[in-house]
């Protein structure tokens, strides 16, 4: 029987994930995850991994704890490596005890992998220290899930109080603390979606924070109460000096791939709204890829032009129990630094990376004579550019194209993105591929009558020439184009603009 891992997911994307947690997710056969787990973390798991949402959200339909326990035991007994992915840390209001007891009762081995708790990290990331030599000798962390059971008299005596799951009970919380002697002018910070691209922060006092946020969506949030909230002002000038502070950028990458780009933009001070314009899925059939993998000895070169191609090809090798030494004779060409970085996660190094980071320059940079070469090209199933295959074929190489994944348009536009566009709250839209431009246009055109009018005053930012061409075709302009065709290059171009 394999081990079950109870893993802390931290507060957001990979930046807040421990290496041990990432390694567990990357090897998971079954991933049972909470509603607050960032979508980008799900993409770390192999493409063959079974992903099961076991969310618990206030006011919404939730998965019963008994059903979660049953799933953990069931898949463990099927000799599947199970990862139970919990937001924050598994043992900070994570109900892990029930799951551990269920595993113990079924004699299922388990291991706990700690995570960064939002109770500690979110205040810090917003400039609020929970302890201070003069203002706070300690702090208390509680959940307001059942506020009527709490000892408000004791809580009112704490210098600093951190409250999770308190958005729905804010009026009760502030009233109770004041009734127990906490001064009405005590500073309060309410941080919604802390550490994420759509983070919102309100500061006030016990007397006014509830009224200040009465018409706003508060949950999920962290509430910090105490004099240390005033110290946030010391950190604000640093954030206000960042070049993209006050700017809102719409990111159109797939949900599983947006976190890296989001982090780059946030590091420059931007508020990021994610509008996935791609969904990455397995191919409609694995047959052609499996046939190619079964005959790897027939090929001289393997060409990978995207991180998705790397991930799906390598995960399929693992799924088919292939010996990685079967790749030893193959030379590997990749397009782009990100693709090369993804390949290195599988302990493979490319033999060729074209200098311009675009597929069109690969043939020109090819280090060998191409006539007679057998080339394996795992790629997107439909919609990819054909220039590379055409040029390789013209050079008398034999190219075997096999579908490794699908890249499709989502069913609908992300509501937050649509609202932001309609309310003129977006400063720039970033496109990292031609396909995201096309899908963005289709999604927006299905919701509004005049796409051009909605985009008036919004900067259109492109990662490179091919994407820019599609922007001009559909959106009739490009305002920003990266000089280096990478996410880092696109971030720099937006920042300079």
Number of C-alpha atoms within 10 A of each C-alpha: 13 15 17 26 22 27 28 29 32 27 27 24 23 19 12 17 20 17 11 13 22 17 12 22 27 18 18 24 21 24 24 21 24 20 15 18 21 21 18 17 22 21 19 20 23 21 24 15 22 14 17 14 15 21 20 15 14 12 6 8 9 13 14 11 15 11 11 21 17 15 18 26 22 16 17 25 16 11 13 19 22 29 28 28 30 28 24 27 24 24 18 20 16 15 12 18 12 14 21 20 13 18 21 13 10 14 13 19 15 18 12 17 19 21 25 21 20 24 25 16 19 23 23 14 13 20 18 23 19 27 15 14 7 8 17 17 12 13 16 14 16 17 16 19 17 10 17 12 8 13 10 17 15 10 19 19 13 16 19 25 20 22 21 19 21 24 23 16 15 23 17 14 20 21 15 20 20 18 14 14 12 20 14 15 14 19 20 27 26 26 23 21 21 23 22 20 21 14 15 17 15 14 20 20 19 26 18 17 19 22 13 13 16 12 8 9 12 21 17 17 25 26 24 27 26 23 20 23 24 18 15 17 11 10 13 12 10 10 15 12 11 15 16 21 16 12 17 22 26 25 25 25 25 22 21 19 21 18 24 16 21 24 18 16 28 21 16 18 21 22 24 23 22 21 23 24 28 24 16 19 16 16 20 11 12 14 13 16 24 16 11 18 20 14 10 16 13 14 20 16 20 21 23 25 24 21 20 24 24 25 24 23 23 17 20 20 17 15 14 11 9 14 9 13 8 13 18 10 12 18 16 22 22 28 24 21 18 17 22 24 17 18 22 13 11 13 9 15 16 18 15 17 22 19 12 16 20 19 22 17 15 23 16 11 13 15 10 8 10 17 13 12 19 17 23 24 23 25 24 24 19 12 11 12 13 10 11 18 20 13 15 20 16 12 15 15 18 18 20 16 18 20 22 27 25 20 21 19 20 17 10 15 20 16 10 12 20 17 12 15 19 13 10 14 15 22 20 21 23 24 26 23 19 22 20 25 28 19 19 23 16 17 19 19 14 11 12 13 10 10 16 14 11 16 18 11 12 19 19 23 27 30 25 23 16 14 22 26 17 20 24 13 13 15 17 12 15 17 14 22 23 21 15 15 19 20 22 16 16 26 22 18 18 23 17 10 12
